[in-house]
Amino acid sequence: MGKCPNRLAVGVSLFFLFVTGPMLAQDFEKVQIETVPVAGNIYMLIGSGGNIAVSVGEDGVLLVDDEFPELVEKIKAAVADLHPGPIRFVLNTNWHYDHADGNELLAEAGAIVIAHENSRKHMLGEWSAPELDPDFKIPPYPKKALPVISVSNSLTMHFNGDEIRMFYVPNAHSDGDLLFHFVKADVIHTGDLFFSNGFPFINISAGGSVEGMIKAADTILGMCDERTKVIPGHGPLSGPDGVKAFRDLIVSGRDRIATLVKQGKSLDEAVASKPVEGFYKGGESWLSPEMFVKVVYLDLTGEFRKK
């Protein structure tokens, strides 16, 4: 039950110019969904977009994020291997297409979609990301993909014997991010508030900020103990040590770039100086170091700061 990706083709192709590693491989026919046990009845699905959390049990199935429409049948098959029940709820960490573009097909199959109210607003309009490229534009979501329940600050669900707490984390990755805590399982799904595989994309033209990302990491760490499992927006399953390393990465990068700003360096000069070269030691970063420098520089100089 595939779906032609024409709605996203131009924006996606531009976006992939600025990321590295597996995000470049968008041949959906070849993508395999990997299932990772997390804790109790919580699993993580890894495909080609944002990581998916799955809760299975007597109440049915709940997903956090749903990637791309081209992968929905594969996602459903992976879920069916865990539990035969219906996918009743889809919770979106944010509105970006690599996290929420499976909404329409799952909603048509009966799932109820929940997201932050700002994510819903963004879904209603065209998404542009001038911090990446002035030509980056993705059309609005179709009506059936829109959340039918929107969250302002917080919401709690009781599902499959667990308490799922949703928290709004403002002005970090964007202005529309929710953080999800499965209390009994002691699992947190951070969405793009945390990347375990390198530098993050910060959507500064949509309310994100490097300072907000640092505060978000502090919030996540405050919810963790040594046993907590953390599902990142991108990258392998992690825990509090991974979140701390991510926070340190962002702080070190921000400080180095802030020094260049104070020295009066231009954007091109800042990027050319490679100020975060070697900071991430886990291999190839999800976002290129050059693009991270550009985004943080533009944030610190207020180029796209929302008024």
MILUMFI-77323 format. One record per atom (N, C-alpha, C): x, y, z. Coordinates in steps of 0.1 Angstrom, whole numbers, padded with zeros to 4 digits, always signed. Atoms other than C-alpha are relative to their C-alpha. Example, Ala and Ser with C-alpha at 12.3 -4.5 7.8 and 13.67 -1.06 7.14 Angstrom:
<nodes>
+0009-0012+0000/+0123-0045+0078/+0009+0012+0000/-0009-0011+0000/+0137-0011+0071/-0008+0011+0008/
</nodes>
This chain:
<nodes>
+0009-0012+0000/+0000+0000+0000/+0009+0012+0000/-0009-0011+0000/+0027+0024-0010/-0006+0013-0005/+0005-0013+0004/+0023+0060-0017/+0011+0008-0006/-0010-0008+0007/+0041+0082-0042/+0005+0011+0008/-0005-0011-0009/+0064+0106-0024/+0001+0014-0007/-0001-0013+0008/+0058+0135-0049/-0002+0012+0009/+0002-0011-0009/+0045+0157-0021/+0013+0005+0007/-0012-0003-0007/+0079+0156-0005/+0013+0001-0008/-0012+0003+0007/+0103+0151-0033/+0010+0011+0000/-0009-0011+0001/+0118+0185-0037/+0006+0003+0013/-0005-0003-0014/+0121+0193+0000/+0009-0011+0005/-0008+0011-0006/+0134+0159+0009/+0014+0000-0007/-0013+0000+0007/+0161+0160-0018/+0009+0011+0004/-0008-0011-0005/+0173+0193-0006/+0005-0003+0015/-0004+0003-0014/+0173+0182+0031/+0011-0010+0000/-0010+0011-0001/+0194+0151+0023/+0014+0006-0004/-0013-0005+0003/+0222+0174+0010/+0007+0004+0013/-0006-0006-0012/+0228+0185+0046/+0001-0011+0011/-0002+0011-0009/+0226+0151+0064/+0009-0010-0005/-0009+0010+0005/+0249+0122+0063/-0005-0014+0005/+0004+0013-0005/+0248+0085+0069/-0013-0006-0006/+0012+0007+0005/+0216+0064+0066/-0011+0008-0005/+0011-0008+0005/+0193+0093+0060/+0001+0003-0015/-0002-0002+0015/+0208+0096+0025/-0007-0012-0008/+0005+0012+0007/+0194+0061+0017/-0015+0000+0001/+0014-0001-0001/+0158+0067+0008/-0007-0009-0011/+0007+0010+0008/+0151+0037-0014/-0008-0009+0009/+0009+0006-0010/+0121+0026+0006/-0002-0015-0002/+0001+0014+0002/+0119-0007-0011/+0010-0009+0007/-0011+0007-0007/+0152-0017+0005/+0000+0002+0015/+0000-0003-0014/+0144-0003+0039/-0006-0012+0008/+0005+0010-0009/+0140-0030+0066/-0003+0006+0014/+0003-0006-0013/+0123-0022+0099/+0006-0009+0011/-0006+0007-0010/+0144-0033+0128/-0008+0002+0013/+0007-0001-0012/+0127-0041+0161/+0009-0002+0012/-0009+0000-0011/+0146-0034+0193/-0008-0001+0013/+0007+0000-0013/+0132-0045+0227/+0006+0011+0009/-0005-0011-0008/+0134-0016+0251/-0002-0003+0015/+0003+0004-0014/+0117-0025+0285/-0015-0004+0000/+0014+0004-0002/+0086-0045+0293/-0007-0002-0013/+0008+0001+0012/+0060-0041+0266/+0003+0012-0010/-0004-0012+0009/+0078-0011+0249/+0012-0005-0009/-0010+0003+0010/+0098-0016+0217/+0003+0012-0008/-0004-0011+0009/+0117+0007+0193/+0001-0006-0014/-0001+0004+0014/+0113+0004+0156/+0009+0010-0007/-0010-0008+0007/+0142+0017+0134/-0002-0003-0015/+0002+0001+0014/+0135+0024+0098/+0009+0010-0008/-0007-0010+0008/+0145+0054+0076/-0003+0014+0004/+0004-0013-0005/+0131+0083+0096/+0003+0000+0015/-0001+0000-0014/+0126+0091+0132/-0003-0013+0007/+0003+0013-0007/+0126+0062+0157/-0014+0000+0005/+0013+0002-0004/+0093+0048+0166/-0001-0008+0013/+0003+0008-0012/+0082+0037+0201/-0013-0007-0002/+0012+0008+0001/+0056+0009+0203/-0003-0005+0014/+0005+0006-0012/+0035+0000+0233/-0010-0010-0004/+0009+0011+0004/+0017-0033+0230/-0006-0006+0013/+0006+0006-0012/-0008-0050+0254/-0015-0001-0002/+0014+0003+0001/-0044-0056+0263/-0008+0011-0006/+0008-0011+0006/-0055-0022+0252/+0003+0002-0015/-0003-0002+0014/-0040-0026+0217/+0014+0005-0002/-0013-0005+0004/-0011-0008+0201/+0000+0015+0000/-0002-0015+0001/+0002+0028+0205/+0014+0002-0005/-0012-0004+0006/+0029+0043+0184/+0004+0015+0004/-0005-0014+0000/+0051+0074+0190/+0008+0002-0013/-0006-0002+0013/+0059+0086+0155/-0003-0011-0010/+0004+0010+0010/+0053+0068+0122/+0007+0002-0013/-0009-0001+0012/+0080+0078+0097/-0008+0004-0013/+0004-0004+0013/+0070+0078+0060/-0012-0009-0005/+0011+0008+0005/+0039+0066+0041/+0005-0013-0007/-0005+0012+0008/+0060+0043+0019/+0004-0011+0009/-0004+0010-0010/+0070+0024+0051/-0011-0005+0009/+0011+0004-0010/+0036+0021+0068/-0003-0015+0000/+0003+0014+0000/+0029-0014+0056/+0011-0008+0007/-0011+0007-0007/+0064-0025+0068/-0001+0002+0015/+0001-0003-0014/+0058-0008+0101/-0011-0008+0006/+0011+0008-0005/+0024-0025+0105/+0004-0014+0001/-0005+0014-0001/+0040-0058+0098/+0009-0003+0012/-0009+0002-0012/+0067-0053+0124/-0008+0001+0013/+0008-0001-0012/+0040-0043+0149/-0008-0013+0002/+0008+0012+0000/+0019-0073+0140/+0008-0012+0006/-0008+0010-0006/+0048-0095+0150/+0001+0001+0015/-0001-0002-0014/+0047-0080+0184/-0014-0002+0007/+0013+0001-0005/+0009-0079+0189/-0010+0001-0011/+0010+0000+0011/-0021-0087+0167/-0011+0011+0001/+0010-0010-0001/-0042-0058+0180/+0001+0011-0009/+0000-0012+0009/-0051-0026+0162/+0010+0011+0005/-0007-0012-0004/-0029+0005+0162/-0010+0011+0003/+0011-0009-0004/-0052+0027+0182/+0004+0014+0001/-0004-0014-0002/-0031+0058+0188/+0014+0002-0006/-0013-0004+0005/-0003+0076+0171/+0003+0014+0007/-0004-0013-0006/+0015+0103+0191/+0012+0005-0007/-0010-0006+0008/+0037+0127+0172/+0009+0008+0009/-0009-0008-0008/+0069+0141+0188/+0001+0014-0006/+0000-0013+0007/+0069+0169+0162/-0007-0002-0014/+0007+0001+0013/+0054+0176+0127/+0009-0003-0012/-0009+0002+0011/+0085+0170+0106/-0004-0013-0007/+0004+0011+0009/+0078+0146+0077/+0006-0013+0004/-0006+0013-0003/+0103+0120+0089/-0005-0006+0013/+0006+0005-0012/+0083+0116+0121/-0015-0002-0001/+0015+0000+0000/+0047+0121+0111/-0006-0002-0013/+0006+0001+0013/+0042+0115+0074/-0008-0013-0002/+0008+0012+0001/+0027+0081+0081/-0014+0002+0006/+0013-0003-0007/-0002+0098+0100/-0012-0004-0009/+0012+0001+0008/-0026+0098+0071/-0005-0015-0002/+0004+0014+0002/-0025+0060+0063/-0004-0007+0013/+0003+0006-0013/-0026+0050+0100/-0014+0006+0005/+0013-0005-0003/-0055+0074+0106/-0011-0006-0008/+0010+0006+0008/-0074+0060+0077/-0003-0014+0005/+0002+0013-0005/-0069+0026+0093/-0006+0000+0015/+0007-0001-0013/-0085+0039+0126/+0008+0006+0011/-0008-0006-0011/-0057+0054+0146/-0004+0014+0003/+0002-0014-0004/-0062+0086+0166/+0014+0006+0002/-0013-0007+0000/-0034+0111+0161/+0000+0011+0010/-0001-0010-0010/-0022+0133+0190/+0013+0007-0002/-0012-0008+0002/+0004+0161+0187/-0001+0013+0008/+0001-0014-0006/+0013+0195+0202/-0008+0009-0009/+0009-0009+0008/-0010+0223+0191/+0008+0008-0010/-0008-0007+0010/+0019+0241+0174/+0004-0009-0012/-0002+0010+0011/+0027+0209+0154/-0012+0000-0009/+0012+0000+0008/-0009+0209+0142/+0000+0012-0009/+0000-0012+0008/-0006+0245+0131/+0010-0001-0011/-0010+0001+0011/+0026+0238+0112/-0005-0010-0011/+0005+0009+0010/+0009+0208+0095/-0010+0006-0010/+0010-0007+0008/-0018+0231+0082/+0006+0008-0011/-0006-0009+0010/+0007+0252+0062/+0012-0006-0006/-0012+0004+0007/+0037+0249+0040/+0012+0001+0010/-0011-0001-0009/+0069+0240+0059/+0012+0004-0009/-0013-0004+0006/+0100+0259+0049/+0011+0000+0011/-0011+0001-0010/+0134+0257+0065/+0012+0008-0006/-0010-0008+0006/+0155+0287+0053/+0014-0002+0006/-0013+0002-0006/+0183+0278+0077/+0007-0011-0007/-0005+0011+0008/+0188+0247+0055/+0003+0006-0015/-0001-0004+0013/+0181+0262+0021/-0013+0009-0003/+0012-0009+0003/+0158+0291+0008/-0010-0007-0008/+0010+0007+0008/+0142+0266-0016/-0006-0012+0006/+0005+0012-0007/+0134+0240+0010/-0015+0003+0004/+0014-0002-0003/+0096+0238+0010/-0007-0014-0001/+0008+0012+0000/+0072+0210+0018/-0015+0004+0002/+0014-0004-0001/+0034+0213+0012/-0007-0004+0013/+0008+0004-0012/+0008+0211+0040/-0004-0015+0000/+0005+0014-0001/-0003+0177+0053/-0015+0000-0005/+0014+0002+0003/-0036+0163+0040/-0008+0000+0013/+0009-0001-0011/-0066+0167+0063/+0000-0013+0009/+0000+0013-0007/-0066+0130+0073/+0012-0002+0009/-0012+0002-0007/-0031+0133+0086/+0001+0008+0013/-0001-0009-0011/-0038+0160+0111/-0004-0006+0013/+0004+0005-0013/-0040+0154+0148/-0014+0004+0003/+0014-0003-0005/-0075+0151+0162/+0000+0005+0014/-0002-0005-0014/-0063+0158+0197/+0013+0008+0000/-0012-0008-0001/-0038+0186+0203/+0003+0003+0015/-0004-0002-0014/-0018+0191+0235/+0006+0014+0001/-0005-0013-0002/-0010+0225+0249/+0013-0001+0009/-0011+0001-0009/+0013+0219+0279/+0003-0014+0004/-0002+0014-0004/+0008+0183+0291/-0013-0008-0001/+0011+0009+0000/-0014+0153+0289/+0005-0013+0005/-0003+0014-0005/-0015+0119+0305/-0010-0010-0005/+0008+0011+0004/-0028+0087+0290/+0003-0012+0008/-0001+0013-0007/-0034+0054+0307/-0003-0011-0010/+0001+0009+0012/-0028+0026+0282/+0010-0012+0003/-0007+0013-0002/-0016-0010+0284/+0007-0001+0014/-0005+0001-0014/-0011-0008+0322/+0011+0010+0003/-0011-0010-0002/+0013+0022+0319/-0007+0014+0001/+0004-0014+0000/+0010+0059+0325/+0009+0007-0010/-0008-0007+0010/+0022+0079+0295/-0002+0015+0001/+0001-0015-0002/+0030+0115+0303/+0006+0007-0012/-0005-0008+0011/+0034+0140+0275/+0002+0014+0005/-0004-0014-0004/+0052+0173+0281/+0004+0008-0012/-0005-0010+0010/+0057+0203+0259/+0013+0005+0004/-0013-0005-0002/+0093+0213+0256/+0002+0012-0010/+0000-0011+0010/+0093+0248+0241/+0014+0005-0005/-0011-0007+0006/+0118+0264+0218/+0013-0007+0001/-0012+0008-0001/+0143+0236+0217/+0003-0005-0015/-0002+0005+0014/+0143+0215+0184/-0009+0009-0009/+0009-0008+0008/+0113+0236+0173/-0009+0006+0011/+0010-0005-0009/+0082+0253+0189/-0011-0010+0002/+0011+0009+0000/+0061+0221+0186/+0004-0014+0005/-0005+0014-0004/+0079+0192+0204/-0006-0004+0013/+0005+0007-0012/+0064+0168+0229/+0011-0011+0004/-0009+0010-0006/+0085+0146+0252/-0010-0010+0007/+0009+0011-0005/+0069+0112+0262/+0007-0009+0010/-0005+0008-0011/+0075+0093+0294/-0009-0011+0003/+0007+0012-0004/+0063+0057+0299/+0004-0003+0014/-0005-0001-0014/+0064+0059+0337/+0003-0014+0005/-0002+0013-0005/+0060+0022+0346/+0012-0007-0007/-0011+0006+0007/+0084+0010+0319/+0013+0007+0002/-0012-0009-0002/+0108+0039+0327/+0007+0002-0013/-0005-0002+0014/+0112+0047+0290/-0004+0014-0004/+0002-0013+0005/+0115+0082+0275/+0002+0000-0015/-0002-0003+0015/+0109+0090+0238/+0002+0015-0001/-0004-0014+0000/+0126+0123+0232/-0004+0007-0013/+0000-0006+0013/+0119+0128+0195/+0013+0007-0003/-0012-0007+0005/+0144+0153+0180/+0006+0009+0011/-0007-0007-0011/+0152+0168+0214/+0013-0006+0004/-0013+0007-0003/+0180+0142+0216/+0003-0009-0012/-0005+0008+0011/+0200+0126+0188/+0012-0008+0007/-0011+0008-0006/+0223+0097+0199/+0010-0003-0011/-0009+0003+0011/+0241+0097+0165/+0006+0013-0005/-0007-0011+0005/+0257+0131+0163/-0007+0013+0002/+0006-0014-0001/+0248+0168+0158/-0014+0000-0004/+0015-0001+0003/+0211+0176+0158/-0003+0011-0010/+0006-0011+0007/+0191+0196+0134/-0009+0008+0009/+0008-0009-0008/+0176+0226+0152/-0007+0009-0009/+0008-0008+0009/+0147+0242+0134/-0002+0014+0005/+0000-0014-0006/+0155+0278+0144/-0010+0009-0007/+0010-0009+0007/+0131+0293+0118/-0014-0003+0005/+0013+0004-0005/+0103+0275+0136/+0001-0001+0015/+0000-0002-0015/+0111+0285+0172/+0011-0008+0007/-0010+0008-0007/+0140+0261+0179/+0012+0009+0004/-0012-0008-0004/+0172+0273+0196/+0010-0009+0007/-0010+0008-0006/+0205+0259+0208/-0001+0000+0015/+0002-0001-0015/+0198+0272+0244/-0011-0009+0004/+0011+0008-0003/+0165+0254+0243/+0003-0015-0001/-0005+0014+0001/+0182+0221+0232/+0008-0004+0013/-0007+0002-0012/+0205+0224+0262/-0009-0002+0012/+0010+0001-0011/+0176+0230+0286/-0008-0013-0002/+0008+0012+0002/+0157+0201+0270/+0008-0012+0005/-0009+0011-0005/+0187+0178+0277/+0000-0001+0015/+0001-0001-0015/+0186+0190+0313/-0013-0006+0005/+0013+0005-0004/+0149+0182+0315/+0000-0015-0001/+0000+0015+0002/+0154+0147+0301/+0009-0006+0011/-0009+0006-0010/+0183+0140+0325/-0007+0001+0014/+0007-0001-0013/+0161+0152+0354/-0011-0011+0001/+0010+0010-0001/+0136+0125+0345/+0006-0014+0001/-0007+0013+0001/+0162+0097+0343/+0006-0005+0014/-0010+0006-0010/+0178+0073+0368/+0009-0009-0008/-0010+0007+0007/+0205+0049+0359/-0006-0011-0008/+0006+0011+0007/+0180+0023+0346/-0009+0005-0012/+0009-0005+0010/+0160+0046+0323/+0005-0002-0014/-0004+0001+0014/+0160+0038+0286/-0006+0012-0007/+0004-0012+0008/+0159+0067+0262/+0000-0003-0015/+0001+0002+0014/+0146+0064+0227/+0002+0014-0007/-0003-0013+0007/+0162+0093+0206/-0008+0002-0012/+0006-0002+0013/+0147+0109+0176/+0007-0007-0011/-0008+0007+0010/+0175+0095+0156/+0012-0007+0007/-0012+0007-0006/+0203+0070+0164/-0005-0012+0009/+0003+0012-0008/+0205+0038+0186/-0006+0003+0013/+0005-0001-0014/+0187+0032+0219/+0011+0005+0009/-0010-0006-0009/+0204+0051+0247/-0005+0001+0014/+0003-0001-0014/+0202+0061+0283/+0005+0014+0005/-0004-0013-0005/+0212+0090+0306/+0014+0004-0004/-0014-0003+0003/+0249+0087+0298/+0000+0006-0015/+0000-0005+0014/+0241+0092+0261/-0006+0014-0001/+0006-0013+0000/+0219+0122+0268/+0010+0011+0006/-0010-0009-0005/+0247+0138+0289/+0011+0002-0010/-0010-0002+0011/+0272+0132+0261/-0005+0009-0011/+0006-0008+0010/+0248+0148+0237/+0000+0015+0005/+0000-0013-0006/+0244+0178+0260/+0014+0007+0000/-0014-0005+0000/+0282+0182+0263/+0004+0004-0014/-0003-0003+0014/+0285+0181+0225/-0006+0013-0004/+0006-0013+0004/+0260+0209+0220/+0006+0012+0008/-0006-0011-0007/+0275+0230+0248/+0013+0004-0005/-0013-0002+0005/+0310+0226+0235/-0001+0007-0014/+0002-0006+0013/+0298+0234+0200/-0005+0015+0000/+0005-0014-0002/+0278+0265+0211/+0011+0009+0004/-0010-0009-0006/+0307+0279+0231/+0011+0003-0011/-0010-0003+0010/+0332+0275+0202/-0005+0009-0011/+0006-0009+0010/+0308+0291+0177/-0003+0014+0005/+0002-0013-0006/+0299+0319+0201/+0013+0008+0001/-0013-0007+0001/+0336+0328+0203/+0002+0006-0013/-0002-0005+0013/+0337+0332+0166/-0009+0012-0003/+0009-0011+0001/+0306+0354+0167/+0005+0012+0007/-0006-0011-0007/+0322+0376+0193/+0012+0006-0007/-0012-0005+0008/+0353+0379+0171/-0004+0007-0013/+0005-0006+0012/+0331+0392+0143/+0002-0008-0012/-0001+0008+0012/+0336+0363+0120/-0013-0001-0007/+0012+0002+0009/+0312+0360+0091/-0005-0014+0001/+0005+0014+0001/+0291+0329+0086/+0009-0009-0008/-0009+0008+0009/+0313+0317+0058/+0014-0002+0007/-0012+0002-0008/+0344+0323+0080/-0001-0010+0011/+0002+0009-0011/+0329+0305+0109/+0000-0015-0005/+0001+0014+0005/+0320+0274+0088/+0014-0004-0005/-0013+0004+0005/+0354+0274+0071/+0010-0003+0010/-0009+0003-0011/+0372+0274+0104/-0002-0014+0007/+0003+0014-0006/+0357+0240+0113/+0001+0000+0015/-0001-0001-0014/+0351+0249+0149/-0004-0012+0008/+0004+0012-0008/+0335+0216+0159/+0006-0013-0006/-0007+0012+0006/+0358+0193+0139/+0005-0009+0011/-0004+0010-0010/+0364+0161+0159/-0007+0000+0013/+0007+0000-0012/+0339+0170+0186/-0008-0013+0002/+0008+0013-0001/+0316+0140+0178/+0009-0011-0004/-0010+0011+0001/+0336+0108+0182/-0007-0013-0003/+0007+0012+0002/+0309+0083+0173/-0002-0004-0014/+0001+0004+0014/+0315+0080+0136/-0006+0012-0008/+0006-0010+0008/+0295+0098+0110/-0012+0006+0007/+0011-0007-0007/+0272+0124+0124/-0013+0001-0008/+0013-0001+0007/+0235+0125+0115/-0001+0013-0008/-0001-0013+0007/+0238+0162+0106/+0014+0004-0002/-0014-0003+0003/+0270+0174+0090/+0004+0011+0010/-0005-0011-0009/+0292+0195+0113/-0001+0014-0006/+0001-0013+0007/+0292+0223+0087/-0014+0006+0002/+0014-0005-0001/+0254+0225+0088/-0003+0003+0015/+0002-0003-0014/+0254+0224+0126/+0006+0014+0003/-0006-0013-0003/+0278+0253+0127/-0008+0011-0006/+0009-0011+0007/+0256+0273+0102/-0012+0002+0009/+0013-0002-0007/+0224+0267+0122/+0003+0007+0014/-0003-0007-0013/+0240+0276+0156/+0004+0014-0002/-0004-0014+0003/+0257+0307+0141/-0012+0008-0003/+0012-0008+0003/+0224+0319+0127/-0009+0002+0012/+0008-0001-0012/+0207+0312+0160/+0006+0010+0009/-0007-0010-0009/+0233+0331+0180/-0001+0014-0005/+0001-0014+0005/+0231+0361+0157/-0014+0004-0002/+0014-0004+0001/+0193+0361+0157/-0006+0001-0014/+0004-0002+0014/+0189+0357+0120/-0015-0005-0002/+0013+0005+0002/+0157+0336+0122/-0008-0001+0013/+0006+0001-0013/+0147+0342+0158/-0015+0005-0001/+0014-0004+0001/+0109+0343+0161/-0002+0012+0010/+0003-0012-0008/+0096+0376+0175/-0012-0003+0009/
</nodes>
